[in-house]
């Protein structure tokens, strides 16, 4: 799906994820709602005009109204999540090649787990297995 702003930033994706759970008051109205969700208010205020312009978010009741995820915003969020999962799966598949080259099972298992969780990049997983093989 093509969206007018291209790839979502981590902040935009986080905000859309939160709006997917529930509507939120405008940041000026209830800043605690954003702080509780680990969202930086200044960054949200900077990102909001773009999200509104792109039609990913709508604001009911004027500038101090409620923010709501649009159908387009939900589709953009799902696309970003699918892209993220596809990249992670690709890294897991690439890492499987390392495991077939005789990597120590315990090190490879931990690296594979971290890679699949998204906690490590492919490079970090490769480095972990290489470091364990050097020990």
Secondary structure, 3 states (H helix, E strand, C coil): CCCCCCCCCHHHHHHHHHHHHCCEECCCCCHHHHHCCCCCHHHHHHHHHHHHHCCCEEEECHHHCEEEECHHHHHHHHHHHHHHHHHHHHHHHHHHHHHHCCCCHHHHHHHHHHHHHCCCCHHHHHHHHHHHHHC
